[in-house]
Amino acid sequence: MSELFDAVDALVASRSPLPPPAERRRLRQAHALTLDEVAAALGVRRATVGGWESGKAEPRPPEREAYARLLKQLAALYPAPENTGAPQEDTGTAAPQTSTAAAPAAQAGPTGGAAEAAATAEAEEPSAAPPATAPPAPVPHAAATRRPAPRAERAPQSSRRPTARKDAPAPGGVYAHGPLLVLDADTERQVTGYGVGGLILDVPAKSLPALVEWTLTEARLGSEKLHGSGKDGDPLLVLTEAACERYGLPAALSDAERLAGRLAEGHKVIKQLERADWQLTKRGLGPWARIYRPAHGSRRQCVQLCIPSWRALDDRAWGHAAQLPPPELARVLGVYAARVMTPVGSTAVTGLQLMTALNPPTRASEPDADGRRHREHRPGSLGTQPVDPAPCEAIDGHPVLAHLPRFHVRGPDERLFEEAYDWARDLTDAECMQRYLVGLDVNLAFGAAANGAVVGLASPPEHVTEPVFDPAVPGSWLVDLSHVDLSRVKVGKQWRDLDGGLLPSPFTPTGEHPTGPAWYATPTVAYAVELGYDVAPLEAWVRRESGRFLDGWYKRLRDAYVATMADLGVAEKLPPAEFLQAMDGYKSRDPELGIVVDAVKMTVKGGIGKLQEKARGGGWKPGQAWPALARPTWRPDIRATVISRARVNMHRKMLALAAATGRYPVAVLSDCAVYAADGPSPLDVLPYGADGKTVPGSFRLGVSPGMVKHEGTQSVLWGADVLEQLGADGHVANLARYIKTGEVTAKDTGE
């Protein structure tokens, strides 16, 4: 009889009731369980659990009973929201929906050049900047799953798990499924797309050409433009190793392919694309690839690929993002896309393209006599044509310097050297008696410097001899600032006597005092005037057409940074002690958002760096143009202005602190300054009164760009040891380079 009972029990277990697939997913997510955790508990593969949640498969005994038990317990803990009930199975059938992303484009195939090893596939596309993306609107989106209907009769199968997270809202409108999908394939070669807000799509495409077609006609992917005169964002597909193999691509590039930055032209997948009339941009099928057909009318047909296993996501910017499971990677990229823009390459490339997305070069004209509109220059932008730099602004090898002798070395009276600080000095006797060295790091220093910066726009520079300096005119000035004495300067409106030997010069990146005429950007010369000294430029290259081109760019990145830090528990306007406490271990609270924070910071730094992108790859010779010069955003003068402002801002803060407290920096590296102190905290360096205020014009603790955070603390004995270890022939080691971890590598010591 017991055998009969066992058989009856098994029969009942084989039909254990289960909630609809979307509800299964909701319950798992509500308890913060991953697919891997559930799979391990049930003794099945991760893809199997994913199939149960997407409705592609149903569990069978003996796993079904255990799975039903798990869901029953979770349902008791997390009842379905009132008035909505648990997501029900959708039996309706929708017709295919074609994406209506409309943006004028004469040609969707921008040009680009080969790049060096790891960065080749991220090269700039100068003749047609990629379109902007905007954060999807947070609108309600009912969770739904269904069995696949014939492809010709249905829109993409989709589901969206309810989520309490506010960082990846469910998109709506024409781009109902958001800006991107992370594609993964199981052992049955079924492809699943993971999107923002927990979206899961069944991907029916069996080849890469079919995948591109499906993306543009059925997937409802993309993003709205960031500016009324810009372009909508192309959809982004991120392919895991399994997805690469499913679509005939290698999981990793060979050494030769990695050096070239792309697959060989004769690869079978490239031939498949060609037969289907799809084209690749000149950077080919690499870690970041754009697949397109020439635009027809207002319809743009372009899809972008990102392949992490081909090193598309540089760990210097994206940390361990490439190793994340598809849903988590979709979250990271989705938050970045919503707050910055859909990535179009490295964070540096994306930072540069964001400038154009927020400040497009053209706009629609007023109707002409026939009622037609055309594209015209948009005031305040950089225009559509590249502008040659002034000779002093050009980097070595630029065509405007082709007349110089081959091995000619330009000095500061021939070349503009506006770079970030790398300065250090020996400790004084008094500083050696203190116990600690404390590092202060400026948040988004280059972003803060870009805010309010007046830069030249679309017009070429104008040469002027013996000009009268005008701080409102952007340009490069040849002027002698060797007479500026840091021992006697104006701080605010008052003259102050300081120990100038303990401060870096604000006029050189090395901090050394200038010895004669040199080229400087406008903000540097203006700071000499601010310090109380007259200036008499010998000549200048000025730009009469000017504006605050980077203001919108700064605001977008500032908001992205501040919002993500707030999600990590670090809010604006915290009192200093509370801010330092909130910063302690902030990334561990949500490592995925920690990745986003780092990516935003690298977008700022890399975007400014891209304004002066150098020639890369073999075959280039000095005096020849390289691909980056063909874009309007190749502007070393704008980069110089931003870096000049960042360095001057840093010096102004150090000067104010020295005047008020007698405390001087011992090392400065870009946006990090190191001070000796009796205690290990930044509060032992920065004086704060009972009212919560500190020295006006000096460093302030906080999360906002331009304010500072704690970079690290080491002992003075450690600092003395590093100085002795690395010092040679008058060289002083920069302690700011090592203050964060205290680690000094063999490379630094020369061993």
C-alpha positions in Angstrom: 0.0 0.0 0.0 2.9 2.4 0.8 4.1 2.0 -2.8 0.7 3.1 -4.0 0.7 6.1 -1.7 4.2 7.0 -3.0 2.9 6.8 -6.5 0.0 9.1 -5.7 2.2 11.6 -4.0 4.5 11.6 -7.1 1.6 12.1 -9.4 0.4 15.1 -7.3 3.9 16.5 -7.2 4.2 16.2 -11.0 1.4 18.7 -11.3 2.3 21.0 -8.4 0.6 24.4 -9.1 2.9 27.2 -10.1 2.3 30.9 -10.6 2.7 32.5 -14.0 6.3 32.9 -15.2 6.4 36.6 -14.6 5.2 36.1 -11.0 8.0 33.5 -10.5 10.5 36.2 -11.5 8.9 38.8 -9.2 9.0 36.5 -6.2 12.7 35.6 -6.8 13.6 39.3 -7.3 11.6 40.4 -4.2 13.7 38.1 -2.0 17.0 39.3 -3.7 17.7 35.9 -5.1 19.8 35.5 -8.2 19.2 32.9 -10.9 22.4 31.2 -9.9 21.3 30.8 -6.3 17.9 29.3 -7.3 19.6 27.0 -9.8 22.2 25.8 -7.2 19.4 25.1 -4.6 17.4 23.0 -7.1 20.4 21.3 -8.8 19.7 22.7 -12.2 21.4 25.0 -14.7 21.0 28.8 -14.5 19.5 28.8 -18.0 16.9 26.3 -16.9 15.6 28.6 -14.2 15.7 31.5 -16.7 13.5 29.4 -19.0 11.0 28.8 -16.3 10.8 32.5 -15.6 10.4 33.4 -19.3 7.8 30.8 -20.0 10.0 29.0 -22.5 10.0 25.8 -20.4 8.2 24.3 -17.4 9.8 22.4 -14.5 9.4 18.7 -14.3 9.7 16.3 -11.3 11.5 16.0 -9.1 12.5 19.7 -9.4 9.0 20.9 -9.9 7.8 20.1 -6.3 10.8 21.8 -4.8 10.4 24.9 -7.1 6.7 25.1 -6.2 7.6 24.9 -2.5 10.1 27.8 -2.9 7.6 30.0 -4.7 4.8 29.2 -2.2 7.0 30.4 0.7 8.1 33.5 -1.2 4.5 34.3 -2.1 3.6 34.3 1.6 6.4 36.7 2.3 5.8 39.0 -0.7 2.1 39.1 -1.7 1.2 40.5 -5.1 0.5 44.3 -5.0 -3.1 45.2 -4.2 -5.4 46.2 -7.0 -3.0 44.8 -9.6 -2.8 41.2 -8.6 -0.1 38.8 -9.8 1.0 39.2 -13.4 -1.2 37.0 -15.5 -0.3 35.1 -18.6 -0.9 37.2 -21.7 -2.8 35.2 -24.4 -3.2 38.1 -26.8 -1.2 38.4 -30.0 0.2 41.7 -31.1 1.3 42.6 -34.6 4.9 43.4 -35.3 5.9 47.0 -34.5 8.4 48.8 -36.5 10.7 51.3 -34.8 10.0 54.8 -35.9 13.3 56.3 -34.7 13.5 59.1 -37.2 16.6 61.2 -37.6 18.0 62.9 -40.8 21.3 61.3 -41.9 22.9 61.6 -45.2 25.0 58.6 -44.5 25.0 56.2 -41.6 28.6 55.1 -42.2 31.0 57.6 -40.5 34.7 57.2 -41.1 37.3 56.3 -38.6 40.9 55.2 -38.5 42.7 52.1 -37.2 43.7 52.5 -33.6 46.3 50.9 -31.4 45.8 47.5 -29.7 43.2 47.7 -27.0 41.7 51.0 -28.2 41.4 50.5 -32.0 37.8 49.6 -32.1 36.9 52.6 -30.0 38.4 55.1 -32.6 36.5 58.3 -33.3 33.9 58.5 -36.2 34.5 62.0 -37.3 32.3 62.7 -40.3 29.0 61.8 -38.6 28.7 61.8 -34.9 26.6 59.0 -33.4 23.1 60.2 -32.2 22.4 61.1 -28.7 20.3 59.1 -26.3 18.0 60.3 -23.5 16.7 58.6 -20.4 13.5 56.6 -21.1 10.4 58.0 -19.5 9.3 56.1 -16.4 5.8 54.9 -17.3 3.9 51.8 -16.0 4.6 48.6 -17.9 2.6 45.5 -17.1 4.6 42.3 -16.8 3.6 39.7 -19.4 4.8 36.5 -20.7 3.5 34.2 -23.5 4.4 31.2 -25.6 6.1 32.2 -28.8 3.7 32.6 -31.7 4.9 32.5 -35.3 7.3 35.4 -35.8 5.3 37.0 -38.5 2.3 37.2 -36.2 3.7 38.7 -33.1 5.7 41.4 -31.5 8.7 40.4 -29.4 7.9 38.2 -26.4 8.6 40.2 -23.3 8.3 40.2 -19.6 9.4 42.7 -16.9 9.9 41.8 -13.3 8.5 44.3 -10.8 11.4 46.1 -9.1 11.8 48.5 -6.2 14.9 50.0 -7.8 14.5 53.5 -9.1 17.7 53.6 -11.1 16.4 51.8 -14.2 12.8 52.9 -14.9 10.6 51.0 -17.3 10.8 52.8 -20.7 7.8 53.7 -22.7 6.8 55.3 -26.0 8.3 54.2 -29.3 11.3 52.8 -27.6 9.2 50.7 -25.2 12.0 48.2 -24.5 14.7 50.8 -23.7 18.1 51.6 -25.2 19.8 48.3 -25.1 19.7 44.5 -24.6 22.4 42.2 -23.3 22.0 39.0 -25.3 22.8 35.5 -23.9 22.3 32.0 -25.3 21.6 28.7 -23.6 22.8 25.3 -24.5 19.8 24.8 -26.8 21.0 27.9 -28.7 17.9 29.9 -27.6 18.8 33.6 -27.3 17.4 35.8 -24.5 17.7 39.6 -24.3 18.0 41.3 -20.9 17.1 45.0 -20.8 16.6 47.8 -18.3 14.1 47.5 -15.5 14.3 43.7 -15.5 13.0 43.3 -19.0 13.5 39.9 -20.7 12.9 39.4 -24.4 12.8 36.2 -26.4 15.1 36.8 -29.4 14.1 34.7 -32.4 16.9 35.8 -34.8 19.1 32.9 -36.0 21.9 34.9 -37.7 23.6 38.3 -37.2 21.9 39.9 -40.2 18.5 38.6 -39.0 19.4 40.0 -35.5 20.0 43.4 -36.9 16.8 43.3 -38.9 14.8 42.1 -35.8 16.3 44.9 -33.7 15.2 47.6 -36.0 11.8 46.2 -37.0 10.4 44.4 -33.9 12.5 44.9 -30.8 11.4 48.5 -30.1 14.9 49.5 -28.9 16.5 52.9 -29.0 16.3 56.2 -27.2 15.1 59.7 -27.7 17.4 62.6 -28.6 18.9 64.7 -25.9 18.4 68.0 -27.8 15.6 69.1 -30.1 18.1 69.5 -33.0 19.8 66.2 -32.4 19.2 62.6 -33.4 17.6 59.6 -31.6 19.9 57.0 -30.2 20.6 53.8 -32.1 19.9 50.5 -30.2 22.8 48.8 -28.5 23.2 45.0 -28.4 25.7 43.6 -26.0 26.8 40.1 -26.9 28.0 37.6 -24.2 30.4 34.9 -25.2 27.5 32.4 -25.7 25.7 34.9 -27.9 28.8 35.5 -30.0 29.1 31.7 -30.6 25.4 31.5 -31.4 25.8 34.1 -34.1 29.0 32.7 -35.6 31.5 35.1 -33.9 34.5 34.1 -31.9 34.2 34.3 -28.1 37.6 36.1 -28.1 39.7 37.8 -30.8 43.0 36.3 -31.9 46.2 38.2 -31.2 46.2 39.4 -34.8 42.6 40.4 -34.7 43.1 42.2 -31.3 46.0 44.2 -32.7 43.9 45.1 -35.8 40.9 45.8 -33.5 38.5 43.9 -35.7 37.7 40.6 -37.5 39.4 40.0 -40.8 37.4 41.3 -43.8 36.8 37.8 -45.1 35.1 36.4 -42.0 32.0 34.5 -42.7 29.8 36.7 -40.6 30.9 39.8 -42.4 30.1 38.1 -45.7 26.6 37.3 -44.3 26.1 40.9 -43.5 27.2 42.0 -47.0 24.9 39.5 -48.7 22.0 41.0 -46.6 23.0 44.5 -47.8 24.2 45.6 -44.3 27.4 47.7 -44.0 30.0 48.2 -41.4 31.8 51.5 -40.6 35.5 51.8 -41.4 36.4 50.5 -37.9 34.9 47.2 -39.0 33.5 44.4 -36.8 35.4 44.9 -33.6 34.6 45.3 -29.9 32.4 48.3 -30.7 30.8 48.0 -34.1 28.1 49.8 -36.0 26.0 48.0 -38.6 23.9 50.1 -40.9 22.2 50.6 -44.2 22.3 54.1 -45.8 19.5 56.2 -44.5 16.4 56.7 -46.7 14.5 59.9 -46.0 14.1 60.4 -42.3 14.6 56.7 -41.4 17.9 55.8 -39.9 18.8 52.1 -39.9 21.8 51.5 -37.6 22.5 49.1 -34.7 25.5 49.1 -32.5 27.2 46.1 -31.1 29.3 45.9 -27.9 31.2 42.7 -27.2 32.7 42.6 -23.7 34.8 39.4 -24.3 36.6 41.4 -27.0 37.6 44.0 -24.4 34.9 46.5 -25.3 34.4 47.4 -21.6 37.8 48.6 -20.4 38.3 47.6 -16.8 39.9 51.0 -16.0 36.5 52.6 -16.6 34.0 49.7 -16.2 35.7 47.6 -13.5 34.4 44.1 -13.5 31.3 44.8 -15.6 32.4 42.4 -18.3 32.2 39.6 -15.8 28.7 40.4 -14.6 25.7 38.1 -15.4 23.5 39.5 -18.3 20.7 41.0 -16.1 23.2 42.8 -13.9 25.3 44.0 -16.9 22.0 45.3 -18.4 21.3 47.2 -15.2 24.8 48.8 -15.1 24.7 49.9 -18.8 21.0 50.8 -18.5 21.6 53.2 -15.6 24.6 54.7 -17.5 22.4 55.1 -20.6 19.6 56.7 -18.7 21.8 59.2 -16.8 24.6 59.8 -19.4 23.8 58.3 -22.8 23.8 54.9 -24.4 27.6 54.1 -24.7 28.9 54.4 -28.2 32.5 53.2 -27.5 34.9 53.7 -24.6 33.9 56.2 -21.9 36.2 58.7 -23.6 34.5 58.3 -26.9 31.1 58.5 -25.2 32.1 61.6 -23.3 33.2 63.3 -26.5 30.0 62.3 -28.4 27.9 63.5 -25.5 29.2 67.1 -26.2 27.7 66.9 -29.7 24.6 65.2 -28.6 23.8 68.0 -26.2 25.0 70.8 -28.5 24.3 69.6 -32.1 26.1 71.4 -35.0 23.0 72.0 -37.1 19.3 72.8 -36.8 16.3 72.9 -39.1 16.0 76.3 -40.9 12.9 78.4 -41.2 10.8 77.4 -44.3 12.0 78.8 -47.6 9.8 80.2 -50.4 8.8 76.7 -51.3 8.0 75.8 -47.7 11.0 73.5 -47.4 13.4 73.4 -44.6 17.1 72.6 -44.7 19.9 72.0 -42.2 21.8 75.2 -41.1 24.5 76.0 -38.7 23.3 76.1 -35.1 24.6 79.1 -33.1 26.6 78.1 -30.0 27.9 74.9 -31.5 31.2 73.9 -33.0 29.7 73.6 -36.5 30.2 70.7 -39.0 33.7 71.5 -40.2 37.0 71.0 -38.4 39.1 74.1 -37.5 42.9 74.1 -37.6 44.5 75.0 -34.3 46.9 77.9 -33.9 50.5 76.8 -34.3 51.2 77.1 -30.6 48.1 74.9 -29.8 49.0 72.1 -32.3 50.6 69.0 -30.9 53.8 67.7 -32.4 53.3 66.1 -35.8 50.2 68.2 -36.8 50.1 69.3 -40.4 50.2 73.0 -39.4 53.7 72.3 -38.1 54.9 70.5 -41.2 57.3 73.4 -42.0 59.4 72.8 -38.8 62.6 70.8 -39.0 62.1 67.1 -38.3 63.8 67.0 -34.9 62.9 70.5 -33.7 61.9 70.6 -30.1 59.4 73.3 -29.2 59.8 75.1 -25.9 57.1 77.0 -23.8 57.6 80.1 -26.1 56.5 78.0 -29.1 54.0 75.5 -27.6 51.0 75.8 -25.3 51.7 73.5 -22.2 48.4 73.5 -20.3 48.5 70.3 -18.4 47.4 69.0 -15.0 49.7 69.3 -12.0 52.5 66.9 -11.2 54.4 68.7 -8.5 56.1 67.7 -5.2 58.6 69.0 -2.7 60.5 67.7 0.3 58.9 67.8 3.8 59.9 70.7 6.0 61.3 70.0 9.5 57.9 71.1 11.0 56.0 68.7 8.7 58.3 65.8 9.6 57.3 66.3 13.3 53.6 65.7 12.3 52.2 62.2 12.2 50.2 61.9 9.1 49.9 62.7 5.4 46.4 63.3 4.2 45.2 63.3 0.6 42.3 65.4 -0.6 40.8 64.6 -4.0 38.6 67.0 -6.0 35.4 65.5 -7.3 35.0 65.6 -11.1 37.7 68.3 -11.2 37.7 68.6 -15.0 33.9 68.7 -15.1 33.8 71.5 -12.5 36.4 73.3 -14.6 34.3 72.9 -17.7 31.3 74.5 -16.1 31.1 78.1 -17.1 34.2 77.9 -19.3 34.1 80.3 -22.3 35.6 78.7 -25.3 36.0 79.3 -29.0 33.3 78.0 -31.2 33.3 77.4 -35.0 35.5 80.2 -36.2 39.2 79.8 -36.7 41.7 81.6 -34.3 42.8 85.2 -35.2 46.5 86.2 -34.7 47.1 89.5 -32.9 50.4 91.2 -32.0 50.9 93.2 -28.8 47.3 92.7 -27.7 45.6 94.1 -24.6 44.7 91.1 -22.5 41.0 90.6 -22.1 40.0 87.8 -19.7 36.6 87.5 -21.5 38.2 86.4 -24.8 39.3 82.8 -25.1 42.6 82.1 -26.8 46.3 81.5 -26.3 48.6 84.3 -25.1 52.4 84.7 -25.3 53.3 86.5 -22.1 56.0 86.7 -19.5 54.7 85.8 -16.1 58.1 85.3 -14.4 57.5 88.5 -12.4 54.6 87.1 -10.4 55.9 86.5 -6.8 53.9 84.0 -4.8 55.4 85.4 -1.6 53.2 88.5 -2.1 49.8 88.0 -3.7 46.3 89.1 -3.5 44.0 86.6 -1.9 40.5 87.8 -2.5 40.9 91.6 -2.3 43.7 91.7 0.3 47.5 91.4 -0.3 49.0 88.6 1.7 52.6 87.5 2.6 53.1 83.8 2.1 56.0 81.3 1.9 56.0 81.1 -1.9 58.6 78.4 -1.9 56.2 75.9 -0.4 53.6 76.5 -3.2 53.7 75.2 -6.8 53.6 77.9 -9.5 50.1 78.1 -11.0 51.6 78.7 -14.4 53.3 75.4 -15.1 52.2 71.7 -14.7 55.5 70.9 -12.9 54.9 73.8 -10.5 58.2 75.3 -11.5 58.4 79.1 -11.7 58.4 80.4 -15.3 61.6 82.0 -16.5 60.4 83.9 -19.5 57.7 84.3 -22.1 55.5 81.3 -22.6 52.1 80.5 -24.2 49.1 80.3 -21.8 45.4 79.8 -22.1 43.2 82.7 -21.1 42.3 81.4 -17.6 46.0 81.1 -16.6 46.8 84.7 -17.6 43.6 85.9 -15.9 44.7 84.3 -12.7 48.0 86.2 -12.8 45.9 89.4 -12.9 43.7 88.1 -10.1 46.9 87.6 -8.0 47.5 91.4 -8.4 50.0 91.5 -11.2 50.0 93.3 -14.6 50.4 91.4 -17.8 51.7 92.5 -21.2 51.2 89.8 -23.9 53.6 89.9 -26.9 51.1 88.2 -29.2 48.0 86.1 -29.1 45.7 83.8 -31.0 42.2 84.7 -30.0 38.7 83.5 -30.9 36.1 86.2 -31.3 33.2 83.7 -31.6 32.8 82.2 -28.2 30.4 80.6 -25.8 29.9 78.2 -22.9 29.8 75.1 -25.1 30.4 72.7 -22.3 27.8 73.9 -19.8 25.1 71.3 -20.8 27.7 68.6 -20.9 28.8 69.4 -17.4 25.3 69.5 -16.0 24.4 66.1 -17.6 27.5 64.4 -16.1 27.2 66.2 -12.8 23.6 65.1 -12.3 24.5 61.5 -13.3 27.3 61.5 -10.7 25.4 63.1 -7.9 22.3 61.0 -8.5 24.3 57.8 -8.4 26.2 58.8 -5.3 22.9 59.6 -3.6 21.7 56.0 -4.5 24.8 54.8 -2.8 24.0 56.7 0.4 26.1 59.8 -0.2 23.8 62.8 -0.5 24.6 66.4 -1.2 24.9 69.0 1.6 25.8 66.5 4.3 27.8 68.0 7.3 31.5 67.2 6.9 31.7 64.4 9.5 28.5 62.8 8.1 29.9 63.0 4.6 33.1 61.3 5.5 31.1 58.5 7.3 28.8 58.1 4.3 31.8 57.8 2.0 33.3 54.9 4.0 32.7 51.8 1.9 30.0 53.5 -0.2 30.7 51.3 -3.3 30.1 48.1 -1.3 26.5 49.1 -0.7 25.7 48.4 -4.4 28.8 47.3 -6.4 26.9 47.7 -9.7 26.2 51.4 -9.1 29.8 51.7 -7.9 30.7 50.7 -11.5 28.5 53.4 -12.8 30.1 56.1 -10.6 33.6 55.1 -12.0 32.3 55.1 -15.5 30.8 58.6 -15.1 34.2 59.9 -13.8 36.1 58.4 -16.6 33.6 59.8 -19.1 34.4 63.3 -17.8 38.2 62.8 -17.9 38.3 60.9 -21.1 35.9 63.2 -22.9 38.2 66.2 -22.2 41.2 64.1 -23.3 39.6 63.2 -26.6 39.6 66.9 -27.6 43.3 66.4 -28.3 43.4 62.8 -29.6 46.8 61.9 -30.9 47.7 59.9 -34.0 47.6 56.2 -33.4 48.5 53.0 -35.2 51.3 52.3 -37.7 51.9 54.0 -40.9 51.4 57.6 -39.7 54.2 60.1 -40.3 54.6 63.5 -38.7 53.0 66.2 -40.9 50.3 63.9 -42.1 46.7 64.3 -41.0 45.1 61.5 -38.9 41.4 60.6 -38.7 40.6 62.5 -35.5 41.5 65.8 -37.2 38.5 65.4 -39.5 36.0 66.1 -36.7 34.9 69.5 -35.3 35.5 68.3 -31.8 39.2 67.9 -32.3 39.9 71.1 -30.3 43.1 71.3 -28.2 42.3 74.9 -27.4 39.1 73.8 -25.5 41.0 71.1 -23.7 43.7 73.6 -22.7 41.0 76.0 -21.4 39.4 73.3 -19.2 42.8 72.0 -17.8 44.0 75.6 -17.2 40.8 76.3 -15.2 41.2 73.0 -13.2 44.8 73.8 -12.3 44.0 77.4 -11.4 41.0 76.3 -9.3 43.3 73.9 -7.4 45.9 76.6 -6.8 43.3 79.1 -5.7 42.1 76.7 -3.0 45.6 75.9 -1.8 46.4 79.6 -1.7 43.3 80.4 0.4 44.1 77.6 2.8 47.7 78.7 3.2 46.7 82.3 3.8 44.2 81.3 6.5 46.0 78.5 8.3 49.7 78.5 7.2 49.3 75.0 5.9 50.9 74.2 2.6 50.6 71.1 0.2 53.5 68.8 0.0 52.4 67.2 -3.3 49.8 67.7 -6.0 48.9 65.3 -8.7 46.1 66.5 -11.0 43.1 66.8 -8.7 44.7 65.4 -5.5 46.6 67.4 -2.9 48.5 66.0 0.0 49.0 67.8 3.4 50.9 67.0 6.6 48.6 66.9 9.7 48.5 65.8 13.3 45.5 63.6 12.7 44.5 61.1 9.9 41.3 62.8 8.8 40.6 65.5 6.3 39.1 67.4 9.2 42.6 67.6 10.7 43.6 69.5 7.6 40.5 71.7 6.9 39.3 74.0 9.6 35.5 73.9 10.1 33.8 76.2 12.5 30.8 75.4 14.8 28.6 76.8 12.0 29.8 74.1 9.6 31.7 76.6 7.4 35.4 76.5 6.4 37.9 78.9 4.9 36.2 80.8 2.1 37.5 79.9 -1.3 39.4 76.8 0.0 38.6 73.1 -0.1 35.2 72.0 1.2 34.2 68.4 1.9 31.2 67.2 0.0 30.0 65.1 -3.0 29.4 67.9 -5.4 31.8 68.5 -8.3 34.6 70.9 -7.2 34.3 69.8 -3.5 36.7 67.3 -2.1 36.7 63.8 -0.6 39.2 61.8 1.4 41.7 60.2 -1.0 43.8 58.4 1.6 46.0 58.7 4.6 49.6 57.4 5.3 52.1 58.1 8.0 54.8 60.8 7.7 57.3 58.0 8.3 55.9 56.2 5.2 56.2 59.5 3.2 59.8 60.0 4.3 60.7 56.4 3.3 59.1 56.9 -0.2 60.9 60.2 -0.7 64.2 58.5 0.2 63.4 55.4 -1.9 62.5 57.3 -5.0 64.5 60.4 -4.7 67.5 60.7 -7.0 69.4 63.5 -8.7 67.2 66.2 -7.2 64.0 64.4 -8.2 61.3 64.5 -5.5 58.7 61.6 -5.6 55.1 62.7 -5.8 53.5 61.3 -2.7 50.0 62.1 -4.1 50.5 59.2 -6.6 50.7 56.7 -3.8 48.6 58.2 -0.9 45.5 56.2 -1.6 46.9 52.7 -1.0 50.4 53.4 0.2 51.7 50.9 -2.4 54.8 51.8 -4.4 55.4 49.5 -7.4 58.7 48.2 -8.7 58.1 50.3 -11.8 58.1 53.5 -9.7 61.3 52.5 -7.9 63.1 51.7 -11.2 63.8 48.1 -10.1 
